[in-house]
């Protein structure tokens, strides 16, 4: 029998990538025992920013929801984990140190075991302090490498970051392939390098299925020493989400790996129950496009987790642009036309803002710059005309160092506006409460 590989159910991420919503407390409590009954999960992802917002919209206390959900999983010996946006905690914007440190104590008290601590720029300065706070708060600090494919994101770049995170206190590492554009052979080699140097550090792979590479990536990282794979279940698997546990298990079992068996009766219960949750009210927020995989995502690198909000934003901009085109006597653009224009514009903007890994919040910032560019180009005003403080903050270094080089056009524009670049440690720019 080959190496043992465990599975982590990405239930929170499944909803996030489909429509930024989640079940209520009573629904989570109903489905948690079914996850236990499936018998194949060592871990379950429990919560994140959108989870708590939806609890509030449903008139629920997020603390009570997470406590009730995690209690059932813990009693079955299943660990729970959450996303953690480093400098931004669970928000889209930077959070002071004292609030970030307190978050880990709160989440640990809620019943969350592991924090997946990532920084959208892979800036160790945003990651290292939080690794320490997470440990002090009673959680397992899992450092994260935000994976993307660009000229600056090399194997040496990532192995250096892995070394830095482990030295700073990371007890585990996650290869977070949030857009699914990590190339399989590259990811396999990265896994091999990390496991050879740090054999006792648990390594987990998280890869969205949007561009279609993630199954190959899972096989490559498995061959090179991965310990845990993040998986989804129907009806929210595939599309812009994650590969389904049944397919992943089948592939790995055939390749000789030691993988857990799946109770298929329980799987079908969980499948039906999740569909019930969608049908009740969450389905109103799920764009049908998010169920479709697309190779076009390879060029722009946008992550699965923001597809729900992106399609909504695209619809609003499309309406405005088509009104402008109508006045000029030009044909309207379809949704597909707009989608291709957006992908092309993101591919244009991304290198010019320094190749930030396209993950929250920098994926949103980069996408927003591209969307605004489409509008201002249609208005005849050119690019980079409509950028808010958050977009400029990324460019100026207020959120950390971008991996690449800011283009000269943006440097000149910043100078014209009287804006200054900084290399200060980002978390020192915020005052504690």
MOMOWO-V90590 format. One record per residue. N is the residue number from 1. RES is the residue in one small letter. SS is DSSP state (~ for helix, > for strand, _ for the rest). NEAR is the number of other ideal C-beta (glycine too) atoms within 10 Angstrom. D_FIRST is the distance of its C-alpha to the first C-alpha in Angstrom with 1 decimal. Layout:
n:N res:RES ss:SS near:NEAR d_first:D_FIRST
n:N res:RES ss:SS near:NEAR d_first:D_FIRST
This chain:
n:1 res:x ss:_ near:7 d_first:0.0
n:2 res:x ss:_ near:13 d_first:3.8
n:3 res:x ss:_ near:15 d_first:6.9
n:4 res:x ss:> near:10 d_first:8.3
n:5 res:x ss:> near:23 d_first:11.3
n:6 res:x ss:> near:18 d_first:14.3
n:7 res:x ss:> near:22 d_first:17.3
n:8 res:x ss:> near:26 d_first:20.9
n:9 res:x ss:> near:25 d_first:23.6
n:10 res:x ss:_ near:27 d_first:26.5
n:11 res:x ss:~ near:26 d_first:29.2
n:12 res:x ss:~ near:21 d_first:32.0
n:13 res:x ss:~ near:24 d_first:31.2
n:14 res:x ss:~ near:24 d_first:31.0
n:15 res:x ss:~ near:26 d_first:34.6
n:16 res:x ss:~ near:27 d_first:35.8
n:17 res:x ss:~ near:27 d_first:34.7
n:18 res:x ss:~ near:28 d_first:36.2
n:19 res:x ss:~ near:23 d_first:39.5
n:20 res:x ss:_ near:21 d_first:39.6
n:21 res:x ss:_ near:22 d_first:39.8
n:22 res:x ss:_ near:25 d_first:37.9
n:23 res:x ss:_ near:26 d_first:38.3
n:24 res:x ss:_ near:19 d_first:40.7
n:25 res:x ss:~ near:18 d_first:40.0
n:26 res:x ss:~ near:11 d_first:40.5
n:27 res:x ss:~ near:19 d_first:38.0
n:28 res:x ss:~ near:24 d_first:35.4
n:29 res:x ss:~ near:15 d_first:35.8
n:30 res:x ss:~ near:16 d_first:35.4
n:31 res:x ss:~ near:19 d_first:32.2
n:32 res:x ss:~ near:23 d_first:30.4
n:33 res:x ss:~ near:16 d_first:29.7
n:34 res:x ss:~ near:21 d_first:28.2
n:35 res:x ss:~ near:24 d_first:25.7
n:36 res:x ss:~ near:18 d_first:24.8
n:37 res:x ss:~ near:14 d_first:24.6
n:38 res:x ss:~ near:23 d_first:22.2
n:39 res:x ss:_ near:13 d_first:19.6
n:40 res:x ss:_ near:20 d_first:17.5
n:41 res:x ss:> near:22 d_first:19.5
n:42 res:x ss:> near:15 d_first:19.2
n:43 res:x ss:> near:20 d_first:22.5
n:44 res:x ss:> near:23 d_first:25.5
n:45 res:x ss:> near:23 d_first:28.1
n:46 res:x ss:> near:27 d_first:31.4
n:47 res:x ss:> near:26 d_first:34.5
n:48 res:x ss:_ near:21 d_first:36.4
n:49 res:x ss:~ near:19 d_first:39.9
n:50 res:x ss:~ near:21 d_first:40.3
n:51 res:x ss:~ near:26 d_first:38.8
n:52 res:x ss:~ near:18 d_first:41.6
n:53 res:x ss:~ near:15 d_first:44.3
n:54 res:x ss:~ near:20 d_first:43.5
n:55 res:x ss:~ near:22 d_first:43.6
n:56 res:x ss:~ near:11 d_first:47.1
n:57 res:x ss:~ near:10 d_first:48.1
n:58 res:x ss:_ near:17 d_first:47.2
n:59 res:x ss:_ near:7 d_first:49.3
n:60 res:x ss:_ near:15 d_first:46.5
n:61 res:x ss:_ near:12 d_first:45.8
n:62 res:x ss:~ near:17 d_first:42.6
n:63 res:x ss:~ near:15 d_first:42.1
n:64 res:x ss:~ near:12 d_first:42.2
n:65 res:x ss:~ near:27 d_first:39.9
n:66 res:x ss:~ near:25 d_first:37.1
n:67 res:x ss:~ near:15 d_first:37.6
n:68 res:x ss:~ near:16 d_first:37.4
n:69 res:x ss:~ near:27 d_first:34.2
n:70 res:x ss:~ near:24 d_first:32.3
n:71 res:x ss:~ near:14 d_first:33.4
n:72 res:x ss:~ near:20 d_first:31.5
n:73 res:x ss:~ near:22 d_first:28.3
n:74 res:x ss:~ near:13 d_first:28.7
n:75 res:x ss:~ near:11 d_first:29.3
n:76 res:x ss:_ near:14 d_first:25.9
n:77 res:x ss:_ near:8 d_first:24.2
n:78 res:x ss:_ near:19 d_first:23.8
n:79 res:x ss:> near:18 d_first:25.0
n:80 res:x ss:> near:22 d_first:27.6
n:81 res:x ss:> near:26 d_first:28.5
n:82 res:x ss:> near:25 d_first:31.4
n:83 res:x ss:> near:27 d_first:32.7
n:84 res:x ss:> near:27 d_first:35.2
n:85 res:x ss:_ near:26 d_first:37.5
n:86 res:x ss:~ near:28 d_first:38.5
n:87 res:x ss:~ near:28 d_first:42.2
n:88 res:x ss:~ near:20 d_first:42.6
n:89 res:x ss:_ near:20 d_first:40.7
n:90 res:x ss:_ near:19 d_first:40.4
n:91 res:x ss:_ near:13 d_first:43.4
n:92 res:x ss:_ near:13 d_first:44.3
n:93 res:x ss:_ near:14 d_first:46.6
n:94 res:x ss:_ near:22 d_first:46.6
n:95 res:x ss:_ near:19 d_first:46.8
n:96 res:x ss:_ near:16 d_first:48.5
n:97 res:x ss:~ near:17 d_first:46.6
n:98 res:x ss:~ near:13 d_first:47.7
n:99 res:x ss:~ near:14 d_first:46.5
n:100 res:x ss:~ near:26 d_first:43.1
n:101 res:x ss:~ near:18 d_first:42.7
n:102 res:x ss:~ near:16 d_first:43.9
n:103 res:x ss:~ near:21 d_first:41.4
n:104 res:x ss:~ near:24 d_first:38.4
n:105 res:x ss:~ near:15 d_first:40.2
n:106 res:x ss:~ near:13 d_first:41.0
n:107 res:x ss:~ near:26 d_first:37.5
n:108 res:x ss:~ near:17 d_first:36.1
n:109 res:x ss:~ near:13 d_first:38.7
n:110 res:x ss:~ near:21 d_first:37.8
n:111 res:x ss:_ near:19 d_first:34.2
n:112 res:x ss:_ near:25 d_first:32.4
n:113 res:x ss:_ near:20 d_first:29.8
n:114 res:x ss:> near:25 d_first:28.9
n:115 res:x ss:> near:26 d_first:31.2
n:116 res:x ss:> near:24 d_first:30.0
n:117 res:x ss:> near:27 d_first:32.8
n:118 res:x ss:_ near:27 d_first:33.7
n:119 res:x ss:_ near:29 d_first:36.9
n:120 res:x ss:_ near:27 d_first:37.9
n:121 res:x ss:_ near:26 d_first:39.1
n:122 res:x ss:_ near:29 d_first:36.3
n:123 res:x ss:_ near:21 d_first:39.2
n:124 res:x ss:~ near:20 d_first:38.0
n:125 res:x ss:~ near:19 d_first:41.4
n:126 res:x ss:~ near:25 d_first:40.6
n:127 res:x ss:~ near:26 d_first:37.1
n:128 res:x ss:~ near:21 d_first:37.7
n:129 res:x ss:~ near:19 d_first:40.3
n:130 res:x ss:~ near:29 d_first:38.3
n:131 res:x ss:~ near:24 d_first:35.2
n:132 res:x ss:~ near:14 d_first:37.5
n:133 res:x ss:~ near:22 d_first:39.1
n:134 res:x ss:~ near:28 d_first:35.9
n:135 res:x ss:~ near:16 d_first:34.8
n:136 res:x ss:~ near:14 d_first:38.3
n:137 res:x ss:_ near:20 d_first:38.2
n:138 res:x ss:_ near:13 d_first:35.2
n:139 res:x ss:_ near:24 d_first:32.6
n:140 res:x ss:> near:18 d_first:29.4
n:141 res:x ss:> near:25 d_first:30.5
n:142 res:x ss:> near:27 d_first:28.1
n:143 res:x ss:> near:29 d_first:29.6
n:144 res:x ss:> near:29 d_first:29.4
n:145 res:x ss:> near:25 d_first:29.7
n:146 res:x ss:> near:29 d_first:31.5
n:147 res:x ss:_ near:27 d_first:30.2
n:148 res:x ss:_ near:24 d_first:32.7
n:149 res:x ss:_ near:15 d_first:33.6
n:150 res:x ss:_ near:18 d_first:36.9
n:151 res:x ss:_ near:9 d_first:38.5
n:152 res:x ss:_ near:13 d_first:38.4
n:153 res:x ss:_ near:21 d_first:34.8
n:154 res:x ss:_ near:12 d_first:33.2
n:155 res:x ss:~ near:13 d_first:30.0
n:156 res:x ss:~ near:9 d_first:32.3
n:157 res:x ss:~ near:15 d_first:33.8
n:158 res:x ss:~ near:22 d_first:30.6
n:159 res:x ss:~ near:18 d_first:29.2
n:160 res:x ss:~ near:13 d_first:32.6
n:161 res:x ss:~ near:21 d_first:32.6
n:162 res:x ss:~ near:23 d_first:29.2
n:163 res:x ss:~ near:14 d_first:30.6
n:164 res:x ss:~ near:16 d_first:33.8
n:165 res:x ss:~ near:25 d_first:32.1
n:166 res:x ss:~ near:19 d_first:29.9
n:167 res:x ss:~ near:12 d_first:33.1
n:168 res:x ss:_ near:17 d_first:35.0
n:169 res:x ss:_ near:18 d_first:32.6
n:170 res:x ss:_ near:24 d_first:29.8
n:171 res:x ss:_ near:17 d_first:26.9
n:172 res:x ss:> near:21 d_first:24.6
n:173 res:x ss:> near:25 d_first:25.0
n:174 res:x ss:> near:26 d_first:24.8
n:175 res:x ss:> near:24 d_first:25.1
n:176 res:x ss:> near:26 d_first:27.6
n:177 res:x ss:> near:30 d_first:28.0
n:178 res:x ss:_ near:29 d_first:30.7
n:179 res:x ss:_ near:29 d_first:32.2
n:180 res:x ss:_ near:27 d_first:29.0
n:181 res:x ss:_ near:25 d_first:30.7
n:182 res:x ss:_ near:30 d_first:28.3
n:183 res:x ss:_ near:16 d_first:27.3
n:184 res:x ss:~ near:19 d_first:23.5
n:185 res:x ss:~ near:12 d_first:23.5
n:186 res:x ss:~ near:17 d_first:25.7
n:187 res:x ss:~ near:26 d_first:23.4
n:188 res:x ss:~ near:21 d_first:20.4
n:189 res:x ss:~ near:17 d_first:22.6
n:190 res:x ss:~ near:25 d_first:23.9
n:191 res:x ss:~ near:23 d_first:20.6
n:192 res:x ss:~ near:17 d_first:19.8
n:193 res:x ss:~ near:17 d_first:23.2
n:194 res:x ss:~ near:23 d_first:23.1
n:195 res:x ss:~ near:19 d_first:19.7
n:196 res:x ss:~ near:11 d_first:20.9
n:197 res:x ss:~ near:12 d_first:24.2
n:198 res:x ss:_ near:16 d_first:23.1
n:199 res:x ss:_ near:9 d_first:19.6
n:200 res:x ss:_ near:7 d_first:20.4
n:201 res:x ss:_ near:18 d_first:21.9
n:202 res:x ss:> near:17 d_first:19.9
n:203 res:x ss:> near:23 d_first:20.0
n:204 res:x ss:> near:23 d_first:20.4
n:205 res:x ss:> near:27 d_first:21.3
n:206 res:x ss:> near:25 d_first:24.1
n:207 res:x ss:> near:30 d_first:25.2
n:208 res:x ss:> near:30 d_first:27.9
n:209 res:x ss:_ near:24 d_first:27.8
n:210 res:x ss:_ near:29 d_first:31.5
n:211 res:x ss:_ near:24 d_first:31.6
n:212 res:x ss:_ near:14 d_first:28.5
n:213 res:x ss:_ near:25 d_first:26.2
n:214 res:x ss:~ near:29 d_first:23.9
n:215 res:x ss:~ near:17 d_first:21.1
n:216 res:x ss:~ near:16 d_first:21.0
n:217 res:x ss:~ near:28 d_first:21.2
n:218 res:x ss:~ near:28 d_first:18.3
n:219 res:x ss:~ near:19 d_first:16.0
n:220 res:x ss:~ near:23 d_first:17.6
n:221 res:x ss:~ near:28 d_first:17.3
n:222 res:x ss:~ near:24 d_first:13.6
n:223 res:x ss:~ near:18 d_first:13.2
n:224 res:x ss:_ near:20 d_first:15.5
n:225 res:x ss:_ near:17 d_first:14.3
n:226 res:x ss:_ near:27 d_first:15.6
n:227 res:x ss:_ near:20 d_first:15.0
n:228 res:x ss:> near:19 d_first:16.8
n:229 res:x ss:> near:26 d_first:18.2
n:230 res:x ss:> near:28 d_first:21.5
n:231 res:x ss:> near:24 d_first:21.9
n:232 res:x ss:> near:24 d_first:24.8
n:233 res:x ss:_ near:26 d_first:25.7
n:234 res:x ss:_ near:17 d_first:28.4
n:235 res:x ss:_ near:18 d_first:31.4
n:236 res:x ss:_ near:28 d_first:31.2
n:237 res:x ss:_ near:23 d_first:28.1
n:238 res:x ss:_ near:19 d_first:28.5
n:239 res:x ss:_ near:24 d_first:32.0
n:240 res:x ss:_ near:29 d_first:32.7
n:241 res:x ss:_ near:28 d_first:30.2
n:242 res:x ss:> near:29 d_first:26.3
n:243 res:x ss:_ near:22 d_first:23.6
n:244 res:x ss:> near:21 d_first:22.8
n:245 res:x ss:~ near:26 d_first:19.7
n:246 res:x ss:~ near:16 d_first:19.3
n:247 res:x ss:~ near:15 d_first:19.2
n:248 res:x ss:~ near:24 d_first:17.0
n:249 res:x ss:~ near:20 d_first:14.4
n:250 res:x ss:~ near:13 d_first:14.7
n:251 res:x ss:~ near:17 d_first:14.5
n:252 res:x ss:~ near:21 d_first:11.4
n:253 res:x ss:~ near:15 d_first:9.6
n:254 res:x ss:~ near:9 d_first:11.0
n:255 res:x ss:_ near:12 d_first:10.0
n:256 res:x ss:_ near:12 d_first:6.2
n:257 res:x ss:_ near:18 d_first:6.3
n:258 res:x ss:> near:12 d_first:6.0
n:259 res:x ss:> near:24 d_first:9.7
n:260 res:x ss:_ near:17 d_first:12.4
n:261 res:x ss:_ near:10 d_first:14.2
n:262 res:x ss:_ near:18 d_first:17.8
n:263 res:x ss:_ near:16 d_first:20.8
n:264 res:x ss:~ near:11 d_first:22.8
n:265 res:x ss:~ near:10 d_first:26.0
n:266 res:x ss:~ near:17 d_first:26.0
n:267 res:x ss:~ near:21 d_first:25.1
n:268 res:x ss:~ near:14 d_first:28.2
n:269 res:x ss:~ near:18 d_first:30.2
n:270 res:x ss:~ near:21 d_first:29.4
n:271 res:x ss:~ near:18 d_first:30.1
n:272 res:x ss:~ near:12 d_first:33.4
n:273 res:x ss:~ near:15 d_first:34.4
n:274 res:x ss:~ near:23 d_first:33.8
n:275 res:x ss:~ near:14 d_first:36.0
n:276 res:x ss:~ near:13 d_first:38.6
n:277 res:x ss:~ near:21 d_first:38.7
n:278 res:x ss:~ near:20 d_first:39.2
n:279 res:x ss:~ near:9 d_first:41.9
n:280 res:x ss:~ near:12 d_first:43.8
n:281 res:x ss:_ near:12 d_first:44.8
n:282 res:x ss:~ near:21 d_first:42.1
n:283 res:x ss:~ near:13 d_first:42.0
n:284 res:x ss:~ near:9 d_first:45.4
n:285 res:x ss:~ near:15 d_first:43.8
n:286 res:x ss:_ near:21 d_first:41.0
n:287 res:x ss:_ near:19 d_first:42.1
n:288 res:x ss:~ near:8 d_first:40.8
n:289 res:x ss:~ near:17 d_first:40.1
n:290 res:x ss:~ near:19 d_first:37.3
n:291 res:x ss:~ near:15 d_first:35.3
n:292 res:x ss:_ near:12 d_first:35.6
n:293 res:x ss:_ near:19 d_first:33.4
n:294 res:x ss:_ near:14 d_first:35.5
n:295 res:x ss:_ near:10 d_first:35.0
n:296 res:x ss:_ near:15 d_first:38.4
n:297 res:x ss:~ near:22 d_first:36.6
n:298 res:x ss:~ near:18 d_first:35.3
n:299 res:x ss:~ near:15 d_first:38.8
n:300 res:x ss:~ near:25 d_first:39.8
n:301 res:x ss:_ near:25 d_first:36.6
n:302 res:x ss:_ near:29 d_first:37.7
n:303 res:x ss:_ near:28 d_first:35.1
n:304 res:x ss:~ near:28 d_first:34.0
n:305 res:x ss:~ near:25 d_first:35.2
n:306 res:x ss:~ near:23 d_first:38.8
n:307 res:x ss:~ near:25 d_first:39.2
n:308 res:x ss:~ near:23 d_first:40.9
n:309 res:x ss:~ near:16 d_first:43.7
n:310 res:x ss:~ near:24 d_first:43.9
n:311 res:x ss:~ near:19 d_first:44.8
n:312 res:x ss:~ near:13 d_first:47.4
n:313 res:x ss:~ near:16 d_first:48.9
n:314 res:x ss:~ near:20 d_first:48.9
n:315 res:x ss:~ near:12 d_first:50.9
n:316 res:x ss:~ near:10 d_first:53.6
n:317 res:x ss:~ near:18 d_first:54.0
n:318 res:x ss:~ near:21 d_first:54.1
n:319 res:x ss:~ near:11 d_first:57.0
n:320 res:x ss:~ near:13 d_first:59.0
n:321 res:x ss:~ near:22 d_first:58.4
n:322 res:x ss:~ near:18 d_first:59.4
n:323 res:x ss:~ near:11 d_first:62.6
n:324 res:x ss:~ near:13 d_first:63.4
n:325 res:x ss:~ near:14 d_first:62.7
n:326 res:x ss:~ near:11 d_first:64.9
n:327 res:x ss:~ near:8 d_first:67.7
n:328 res:x ss:_ near:8 d_first:67.4
n:329 res:x ss:_ near:6 d_first:67.3
n:330 res:x ss:_ near:12 d_first:63.7
n:331 res:x ss:_ near:9 d_first:61.1
n:332 res:x ss:_ near:13 d_first:58.7
n:333 res:x ss:_ near:18 d_first:55.1
n:334 res:x ss:_ near:11 d_first:52.4
n:335 res:x ss:~ near:13 d_first:49.3
n:336 res:x ss:~ near:10 d_first:47.3
n:337 res:x ss:~ near:14 d_first:50.0
n:338 res:x ss:~ near:21 d_first:49.8
n:339 res:x ss:~ near:19 d_first:46.0
n:340 res:x ss:~ near:15 d_first:46.1
n:341 res:x ss:~ near:21 d_first:49.0
n:342 res:x ss:~ near:22 d_first:47.1
n:343 res:x ss:~ near:19 d_first:43.9
n:344 res:x ss:~ near:15 d_first:46.2
n:345 res:x ss:~ near:21 d_first:48.1
n:346 res:x ss:~ near:22 d_first:45.0
n:347 res:x ss:~ near:15 d_first:43.9
n:348 res:x ss:~ near:14 d_first:47.5
n:349 res:x ss:~ near:23 d_first:47.6
n:350 res:x ss:~ near:25 d_first:44.2
n:351 res:x ss:~ near:15 d_first:44.8
n:352 res:x ss:~ near:19 d_first:48.4
n:353 res:x ss:> near:22 d_first:47.3
n:354 res:x ss:_ near:22 d_first:44.9
n:355 res:x ss:_ near:21 d_first:41.5
n:356 res:x ss:_ near:27 d_first:40.6
n:357 res:x ss:_ near:25 d_first:37.0
n:358 res:x ss:_ near:25 d_first:37.8
n:359 res:x ss:_ near:28 d_first:36.7
n:360 res:x ss:_ near:22 d_first:38.9
n:361 res:x ss:_ near:22 d_first:41.8
n:362 res:x ss:~ near:25 d_first:42.1
n:363 res:x ss:~ near:26 d_first:40.8
n:364 res:x ss:~ near:22 d_first:43.6
n:365 res:x ss:~ near:25 d_first:46.1
n:366 res:x ss:~ near:27 d_first:45.3
n:367 res:x ss:~ near:24 d_first:45.3
n:368 res:x ss:~ near:19 d_first:48.6
n:369 res:x ss:~ near:26 d_first:50.2
n:370 res:x ss:~ near:23 d_first:49.3
n:371 res:x ss:~ near:24 d_first:50.6
n:372 res:x ss:~ near:20 d_first:53.9
n:373 res:x ss:~ near:23 d_first:54.2
n:374 res:x ss:~ near:21 d_first:54.1
n:375 res:x ss:~ near:15 d_first:56.9
n:376 res:x ss:~ near:15 d_first:59.1
n:377 res:x ss:~ near:15 d_first:58.7
n:378 res:x ss:~ near:19 d_first:59.9
n:379 res:x ss:_ near:13 d_first:62.8
n:380 res:x ss:_ near:8 d_first:63.6
n:381 res:x ss:_ near:12 d_first:62.9
n:382 res:x ss:_ near:10 d_first:60.1
n:383 res:x ss:_ near:20 d_first:56.8
n:384 res:x ss:_ near:21 d_first:55.9
n:385 res:x ss:_ near:13 d_first:59.0
n:386 res:x ss:_ near:15 d_first:57.5
n:387 res:x ss:_ near:20 d_first:55.1
n:388 res:x ss:_ near:11 d_first:55.0
n:389 res:x ss:~ near:11 d_first:54.5
n:390 res:x ss:~ near:17 d_first:50.7
n:391 res:x ss:~ near:19 d_first:50.4
n:392 res:x ss:~ near:18 d_first:52.7
n:393 res:x ss:~ near:21 d_first:51.0
n:394 res:x ss:~ near:24 d_first:47.8
n:395 res:x ss:~ near:25 d_first:49.8
n:396 res:x ss:~ near:17 d_first:52.0
n:397 res:x ss:_ near:20 d_first:49.1
n:398 res:x ss:_ near:19 d_first:49.8
n:399 res:x ss:_ near:26 d_first:46.2
n:400 res:x ss:_ near:27 d_first:44.8
n:401 res:x ss:_ near:17 d_first:44.5
n:402 res:x ss:_ near:22 d_first:43.5
n:403 res:x ss:_ near:19 d_first:41.1
n:404 res:x ss:_ near:17 d_first:43.5
n:405 res:x ss:_ near:13 d_first:47.3
n:406 res:x ss:> near:18 d_first:49.7
n:407 res:x ss:_ near:16 d_first:51.9
n:408 res:x ss:~ near:9 d_first:55.5
n:409 res:x ss:~ near:12 d_first:56.8
n:410 res:x ss:~ near:21 d_first:55.3
n:411 res:x ss:~ near:14 d_first:56.4
n:412 res:x ss:~ near:10 d_first:59.9
n:413 res:x ss:~ near:17 d_first:59.8
n:414 res:x ss:~ near:17 d_first:58.8
n:415 res:x ss:~ near:11 d_first:61.7
n:416 res:x ss:~ near:8 d_first:64.1
n:417 res:x ss:_ near:10 d_first:63.0
n:418 res:x ss:_ near:6 d_first:63.4
n:419 res:x ss:_ near:16 d_first:59.8
n:420 res:x ss:_ near:10 d_first:58.2
n:421 res:x ss:_ near:12 d_first:54.8
n:422 res:x ss:_ near:13 d_first:53.1
n:423 res:x ss:_ near:8 d_first:50.5
n:424 res:x ss:_ near:11 d_first:50.8
n:425 res:x ss:_ near:12 d_first:47.8
n:426 res:x ss:~ near:22 d_first:47.5
n:427 res:x ss:~ near:19 d_first:47.2
n:428 res:x ss:~ near:9 d_first:50.4
n:429 res:x ss:~ near:15 d_first:52.3
n:430 res:x ss:_ near:17 d_first:51.9
n:431 res:x ss:_ near:8 d_first:54.0
n:432 res:x ss:_ near:9 d_first:52.6
n:433 res:x ss:_ near:9 d_first:54.0
